[in-house]
Amino acid sequence: MSPLKKVLSIDGGGIRGIIPGQILVEVEKEFGVEVAKDFDLVAGTSTGGILACAFLLENPKKPNTPKFSAEEVVGLYFKRGETIFDIPFFHKVRSVAGIIDEKYPAKGIEDSLKAYFGDVWLKDLLKPCVITTYDIENRKGHFFGQHKAQKDPDYNYKVRDVARATSAAPTYFECERVTSEAGNSYSLIDGGVFVNNPSLVAYAEGRSIFEIDGEEATAKDMKILSIGTGHNRKSYPYNKAKNYGMAEWVKPVIDIMMSGSADVAHYQLDKIYGTIDNPDQYLRIDGDLKGTNIDPDMDCATQENMANLKAFGQQLFEENKGKIEEWLGI
């Protein structure tokens, strides 16, 4: 019997990517499990897409090994978070505090991504991946994949462009125009607008790329570890919402859209894996931020809030340590 394929999926959530990142730091410390070494497919949306790329980046001095440890990957947020989510005074004035233009200029995030990813191509990442974005001109999902990039130059892009596109959250950052190695260009925004939890996408991709005993893989052949970025189900009272106009609905719609799509993906996978002999092959880890000292806004990148997010990730790991150990088969 072939060994089960291990799939990792990481949600979107802006600066809250520290939570799944820290969980993976603890997994690496406690169990010696490295993303690039021990997973067969990694999926990510938005901040999860950036994490996926960072975990799979090859060390140019040591071929076939990751450039960053999990702890160094999480360090990206602490070193660059305040720069990425910084609003220069004149940009704030020009954008009318994000009302008539994106909230943040692209320079902060683009400089940060270039510093970490340089000129590396998607095809050169260490493992197959699926990074989600949405094509606003062709009106369809656009999925980046290392395994596709190795076969076709039109699927190959600079990793920094992949990371920039998957995190181009509407109202936060301007959309991104990316050009493939083959010279074709696409206009993309954050994949979180339709698939903030990419675990179901990862499952579908796994079925298409994994072959077990000459046949397409199914749920019984894959283990999926899906990690969220924490949630805070903010209530929108009817008496207020009924009078919302376009401006008032923008932020709630994004919030509802992202959390709703994440919930649906979890529900569907839970049902899929409920049909096999070992439903625990699918494990979802996420946490409720209500009642914590965490600001759940995707762009709250103060040092205090980032430290609180890190502590919450450590807490989630401890609460789910037994389940993770069982899932890993250690």
C-alpha positions in Angstrom: 0.0 0.0 0.0 1.4 3.4 -1.0 2.0 5.9 1.8 -0.6 8.6 2.2 0.1 11.9 0.6 0.4 14.8 3.0 -1.2 18.1 2.1 -0.9 21.4 3.9 -3.4 24.2 3.5 -3.1 27.7 4.9 -5.9 30.3 5.0 -5.7 34.0 4.2 -6.0 36.7 6.9 -3.3 39.4 6.5 -1.1 39.9 9.5 -3.0 37.0 11.2 -0.8 34.7 9.1 1.4 34.8 12.2 -1.0 32.3 13.8 -0.6 29.4 11.3 3.0 30.3 10.9 3.6 29.9 14.6 1.7 26.6 14.7 4.1 25.4 12.0 7.1 26.7 14.1 5.9 24.6 17.0 5.4 21.6 14.7 8.9 21.9 13.5 10.4 22.3 17.0 8.3 19.5 18.6 8.2 16.9 15.9 11.1 17.9 13.5 8.6 18.2 10.7 9.5 20.7 7.9 7.0 21.9 5.4 9.3 21.6 2.4 10.6 18.1 3.4 7.5 16.4 4.9 4.5 17.6 2.8 3.7 16.6 -0.7 1.6 19.6 -1.6 1.2 23.0 0.0 -1.8 25.4 -0.7 -2.2 29.0 0.4 -4.4 32.0 -0.1 -3.2 35.6 0.5 -1.0 35.6 3.6 -1.2 31.8 3.4 0.1 32.0 -0.1 3.1 34.1 1.0 3.8 31.5 3.8 3.6 28.6 1.3 6.1 30.3 -1.0 8.5 31.1 1.9 8.4 27.6 3.2 9.2 26.1 -0.2 11.9 28.5 -1.2 15.2 26.7 -1.9 18.4 27.6 -0.2 20.8 28.5 -3.1 23.8 27.5 -1.0 22.3 24.1 -0.1 20.3 22.6 -3.0 17.1 20.7 -2.2 16.8 22.2 1.3 14.6 25.2 2.4 16.2 28.6 2.7 14.2 29.5 5.8 13.3 27.7 9.0 9.7 28.0 10.1 10.8 30.6 12.7 12.5 32.7 10.1 9.4 32.6 7.9 7.3 34.0 10.8 10.0 36.5 11.3 8.9 38.1 8.0 5.9 39.5 9.7 7.8 41.0 12.6 10.5 42.5 10.4 8.2 43.7 7.6 4.7 43.9 9.0 4.8 47.6 10.1 6.4 48.5 6.7 3.8 46.6 4.7 0.9 48.2 6.6 2.3 51.7 6.7 0.3 54.6 5.4 2.5 57.6 4.4 0.8 60.9 5.2 0.4 62.1 1.6 -1.0 58.7 0.5 -3.6 59.0 3.3 -4.6 62.5 2.0 -4.6 61.4 -1.6 -6.7 58.3 -1.0 -9.0 60.1 1.5 -8.0 57.4 4.1 -8.5 54.6 1.6 -11.9 55.7 0.3 -11.0 56.6 -3.2 -7.8 54.6 -3.6 -6.3 51.5 -2.0 -5.5 51.9 1.8 -1.8 51.1 1.5 0.7 51.9 -1.2 2.2 48.9 -2.9 5.8 49.8 -2.3 6.0 48.4 1.3 4.8 45.0 0.4 6.6 44.8 -2.9 9.9 45.8 -1.4 9.4 43.2 1.4 8.6 40.4 -1.1 11.6 41.3 -3.3 13.8 41.2 -0.2 12.7 37.7 0.7 12.1 36.1 -2.7 14.5 38.0 -5.0 14.2 36.8 -8.6 13.4 33.1 -7.9 10.9 31.5 -10.3 7.9 29.5 -9.3 9.2 26.4 -11.0 12.2 26.4 -8.7 10.2 26.0 -5.4 10.9 22.7 -3.6 7.5 21.1 -3.8 4.2 21.2 -5.7 2.0 24.1 -4.5 -1.3 25.8 -5.4 -1.6 29.5 -4.7 -4.9 31.1 -5.3 -5.8 34.4 -7.0 -8.7 35.8 -9.0 -8.5 37.1 -12.5 -10.6 40.2 -12.7 -10.5 40.6 -16.5 -11.3 37.0 -17.4 -13.5 36.6 -14.3 -12.2 33.3 -13.1 -9.9 31.8 -10.5 -6.2 31.8 -11.3 -4.1 29.2 -9.6 -0.4 29.2 -9.5 1.4 25.9 -9.2 5.1 24.9 -9.1 4.3 21.6 -10.7 2.6 23.4 -13.6 5.3 25.9 -13.9 7.9 23.2 -14.4 6.0 21.9 -17.5 4.8 25.2 -19.1 6.4 28.6 -19.2 3.0 30.3 -19.2 2.5 28.9 -15.7 5.8 30.2 -14.5 6.2 33.5 -12.7 8.6 35.2 -10.3 7.7 34.0 -6.8 7.5 37.6 -5.6 4.8 38.3 -8.2 2.9 35.3 -7.1 3.0 36.4 -3.5 2.0 39.9 -4.4 -0.9 38.8 -6.5 -2.4 36.4 -3.9 -2.3 39.1 -1.3 -3.7 41.9 -3.4 -6.7 42.3 -1.1 -9.4 44.7 -2.5 -9.4 48.1 -0.7 -6.1 47.3 1.0 -3.7 47.0 -1.9 -4.0 47.7 -5.6 -4.6 44.8 -8.0 -1.5 43.2 -9.5 -0.6 42.7 -13.1 1.7 39.7 -13.5 3.5 38.4 -16.5 4.5 34.8 -17.1 7.8 33.6 -18.4 6.0 33.1 -21.7 5.1 36.8 -21.8 1.4 36.6 -21.1 -0.1 39.0 -18.5 -3.0 38.7 -16.1 -4.7 41.1 -13.8 -5.2 39.5 -10.4 -6.5 40.1 -6.9 -6.4 38.3 -3.6 -7.7 34.7 -3.8 -9.6 35.3 -0.6 -12.4 36.9 -2.5 -13.6 33.4 -3.4 -11.5 30.8 -1.6 -10.0 32.1 1.6 -9.6 28.6 2.9 -7.8 26.8 0.1 -8.1 23.3 1.5 -10.8 22.1 -1.0 -8.7 23.5 -3.8 -5.7 21.6 -2.4 -7.9 18.4 -2.3 -8.9 18.9 -6.0 -5.3 19.6 -7.0 -4.1 16.6 -5.1 -6.5 14.4 -7.0 -5.1 15.7 -10.3 -1.4 15.4 -9.5 -1.1 12.3 -7.3 -1.3 8.9 -8.8 -1.8 5.9 -6.5 -1.2 2.4 -8.1 -1.9 3.8 -11.5 -5.1 5.6 -10.6 -6.1 9.1 -9.6 -5.8 9.7 -5.9 -9.0 10.1 -3.8 -9.6 11.2 -0.2 -8.5 7.9 1.2 -5.0 8.4 -0.3 -4.5 11.9 1.1 -4.1 13.5 4.6 -5.0 17.2 4.7 -3.9 19.6 7.5 -5.8 22.8 7.1 -4.8 25.8 9.3 -6.8 28.9 9.8 -5.8 32.4 10.8 -8.3 32.8 13.6 -11.8 34.1 13.3 -14.0 36.7 15.0 -17.6 36.3 13.8 -18.5 40.0 14.1 -22.3 40.5 14.3 -24.0 43.0 12.0 -27.3 44.0 13.7 -30.3 44.3 11.4 -31.3 47.7 12.7 -27.9 49.1 11.5 -27.3 47.0 8.4 -30.7 47.7 6.9 -29.6 51.3 6.4 -26.1 50.6 5.1 -25.2 52.2 1.8 -22.3 51.2 -0.5 -19.6 52.7 1.7 -20.9 51.0 4.8 -21.2 47.6 3.2 -17.7 47.4 1.8 -15.9 46.2 5.0 -18.7 43.8 6.2 -19.0 42.2 2.7 -15.3 41.5 2.6 -15.4 40.0 6.1 -18.5 37.9 5.4 -17.2 36.7 2.1 -13.9 35.6 3.5 -15.2 33.9 6.6 -18.1 32.3 4.7 -16.0 30.8 2.0 -13.6 29.4 4.6 -16.5 27.8 6.5 -18.0 26.2 3.3 -14.6 24.6 2.4 -14.3 23.1 5.8 -17.9 21.8 5.8 -17.4 20.2 2.4 -14.1 18.5 3.2 -15.4 17.3 6.5 -18.3 15.6 4.6 -15.9 14.2 2.0 -13.6 12.7 4.6 -16.6 11.5 6.6 -17.2 8.9 3.9 -13.8 7.1 4.3 -12.6 4.6 6.9 -10.3 7.2 8.5 -12.0 10.6 8.6 -9.2 11.9 10.9 -7.0 12.1 7.8 -8.5 15.6 7.5 -7.6 17.9 10.3 -8.7 21.5 10.6 -7.1 23.8 13.2 -8.5 27.3 13.8 -9.4 29.4 16.8 -11.9 32.0 18.0 -10.4 35.4 18.6 -13.3 36.7 20.6 -12.5 37.4 24.2 -8.7 37.6 23.4 -6.6 40.7 23.5 -6.0 40.4 19.7 -7.2 43.0 17.3 -8.6 40.8 14.5 -8.2 43.4 11.7 -6.0 42.0 8.9 -3.8 45.1 8.9 -3.2 45.6 12.7 0.6 45.1 12.6 1.6 46.7 15.8 4.4 44.9 17.7 2.0 44.2 20.6 -0.7 42.7 18.3 1.8 40.6 16.5 3.2 39.3 19.8 -0.4 38.4 20.8 -1.0 36.6 17.5 2.2 34.6 18.0 1.1 33.6 21.5 -2.3 32.6 20.2 -0.6 30.4 17.6 1.4 28.7 20.4 -1.8 28.2 22.4 -3.6 26.6 19.4 -0.7 24.3 18.9 -0.7 23.2 22.6 -4.5 22.7 22.5 -4.3 20.5 19.3 -0.9 18.9 19.9 -2.3 15.4 20.3 -4.4 15.7 17.2 -1.4 17.0 15.2 0.8 14.2 16.4 -1.8 11.6 15.5 -2.3 13.2 12.1 1.5 13.2 11.4 1.6 9.5 12.4 4.5 10.0 14.8 
